[in-house]
Amino acid sequence: MTRPRRLHHPGVEPSCPRCGGDGLIVEREGEHAVAHVCVCASSKPCPMCDDTRWVRGDKPPDGRKAPVTRCDCHRFEQRLALLSRAHLPGRLAHCTFDNYSITNPVEQAEPYGIARALAHGFKPGGINRGFVLWGPVGRGKTHLLAATVRVLVLEHGVEARFVEFSHLLSALKGRFDAGKGAAAILDELVAVEVLAIDELGKGMLTEWELSVIDELVSRRYNAARTVLATSNYKPGPPTGVARPNLADNRPEMQPSLSDRVGERVHSRLAEMCEIRYLGGKDWRQRPQARW
């Protein structure tokens, strides 16, 4: 697999201790992660364009004018703006594939590989099969989701959006109750090239909420746009169990993903995505993971 050329700011210092030579700083600002050009590059004029944002190429031998193109510093800044608009949660600002810890290769290597291959091999404008990572809490599903979004934006310039499932439903319900309608939010989430849904199936899931997720997934399915997701619920046919039973952890007493999002949504996700179990140890129980 040939990876696309990773854009860098032309003025970056390769040995910068702040950014490690990447030229970008991603940090938490309030609830979301925000990307900035590192001071090692932003504190001085761009060496390629002198901050004009344009560069002139070599003059053709036939006497025509030399072509003028956008400088890499401008394109780099555009991608950082895209990453800021992806709405990654602030606590995930640090998440990359390189700092994901595999504690159980048998249960983590394959889903890790699928997420990384999709991220680096993504074909902008094409049809790209997404993934759904499911399993117990604390195994790093959301970490891999955020790492994938980060690569898609920075390597491919893809417009992506990260949404936490229950927060999305709350926002839509709030607009609906206020008489404003939910169409604007749904239209935006349908149009974006990649939609990353964290904790799919979480919440009360009223009939109205189920109709919303059905519309969102169905419209993205019809538009052949990529869906990425995480869930705590096992894929499979409905079990008839509507809600998780915290007092009884037997598998037959727990709802499936079909129970939580509906059979039609589950079926379409199975066609659109690679669905993989992500196990291993609960990283939140490790001392270094604590706040």
Secondary structure, 3 states (H helix, E strand, C coil): CCCCCCCCCCCCCCCCCCCCCCCEEEEEECCEEEEEECHHHHCCCCCCCCCCCEEECCCCCCCCCCCEEECHHHHHHHHHHHHHHCCCEHHHCCCCCCCCCCCCHHHHHHHHHHHHHHHHHCCCCCCCCEEEEECCCCCCHHHHHHHHHHHHHHHHCCCEEEEEHHHHHHHHHHHHHCCCCCHHHHHHHHHCCEEEEECCCCCCCCHHHHHHHHHHHHHHHHCCCEEEEEECCCCCCCCCCCCCCCCCCCHHHCCCHHHHHCHHHHHHHHHHEEEEECCCCCHHHCHHHCC
